[in-house]
Amino acid sequence: MNLMPCTRNQIKIIFKEYYAKYMSQHNSNRHYIIKYNDNNTFINTTFENNIKLGESIGTYNLINEKKHCLINIRYTNIFN
């Protein structure tokens, strides 16, 4: 499978219209939902057995490269 890197505009569209869900590598009962906001902030919500445990928040910046875009993420408050 060939993967194509995203441009800045493509990432902005993805962030505006979707959210990400990912599973914990250490706990099969835990998952996370991360939502990127238009104001360069994000909220990462932690769930265990589908029960909300808490939220982490932070900021992100999109960094332009020649043909793709990088994401710099900084947590400002982390839920343990």
C-alpha positions as CSV (number, residue, x, y, z in Angstrom):
1,M,0.0,0.0,0.0
2,N,1.3,3.4,-1.0
3,L,0.6,6.2,1.5
4,M,0.5,9.8,0.4
5,P,1.3,12.5,2.9
6,C,-1.3,15.1,3.6
7,T,-1.0,18.8,2.7
8,R,-1.8,21.5,5.2
9,N,-5.3,22.1,3.7
10,Q,-6.1,18.4,3.7
11,I,-5.2,18.1,7.4
12,K,-7.4,21.2,8.2
13,I,-10.3,19.6,6.5
14,I,-9.8,16.2,8.3
15,F,-9.5,18.0,11.6
16,K,-12.6,20.0,11.0
17,E,-14.8,17.1,9.9
18,Y,-13.5,14.1,11.8
19,Y,-12.2,12.9,15.1
20,A,-9.7,10.1,15.9
21,K,-10.3,7.0,18.1
22,Y,-7.4,4.9,19.1
23,M,-6.8,1.9,21.4
24,S,-4.4,1.8,24.3
25,Q,-1.3,-0.3,23.7
26,H,-1.1,-1.3,27.4
27,N,-4.8,-1.8,28.3
28,S,-7.2,-3.5,25.9
29,N,-10.2,-2.1,27.8
30,R,-9.0,1.5,27.3
31,H,-9.5,3.8,24.3
32,Y,-9.1,7.5,23.5
33,I,-11.0,9.9,21.3
34,I,-9.1,13.0,20.2
35,K,-10.8,16.0,18.7
36,Y,-8.8,18.8,17.0
37,N,-10.4,22.3,17.2
38,D,-10.2,25.2,14.7
39,N,-8.3,27.3,17.3
40,N,-5.2,25.0,17.3
41,T,-6.3,23.2,20.5
42,F,-7.3,19.6,21.0
43,I,-9.1,17.5,23.6
44,N,-8.1,13.9,24.2
45,T,-10.8,12.0,26.1
46,T,-9.8,8.7,27.9
47,F,-12.4,5.9,28.3
48,E,-12.1,2.5,30.0
49,N,-14.8,-0.1,29.5
50,N,-16.7,2.7,27.6
51,I,-16.8,4.9,30.7
52,K,-15.2,8.3,30.5
53,L,-12.3,8.7,32.9
54,G,-11.0,12.1,32.0
55,E,-9.6,14.6,29.5
56,S,-6.2,15.8,28.4
57,I,-5.9,19.1,26.5
58,G,-3.2,20.8,24.5
59,T,-2.3,22.8,21.4
60,Y,-1.1,21.9,18.0
61,N,0.6,23.6,15.1
62,L,0.8,22.6,11.5
63,I,4.3,22.9,10.0
64,N,4.6,23.2,6.2
65,E,7.2,21.1,4.4
66,K,7.8,21.0,0.6
67,K,5.1,18.4,-0.3
68,H,3.5,17.5,3.1
69,C,2.6,18.9,6.5
70,L,3.9,18.0,9.9
71,I,1.9,18.3,13.2
72,N,3.6,19.6,16.3
73,I,1.5,18.6,19.4
74,R,2.0,19.9,22.9
75,Y,0.0,18.7,25.9
76,T,-0.8,21.4,28.5
77,N,-2.9,19.3,30.9
78,I,-2.5,15.5,30.9
79,F,-5.0,13.1,32.5
80,N,-3.2,10.2,34.1
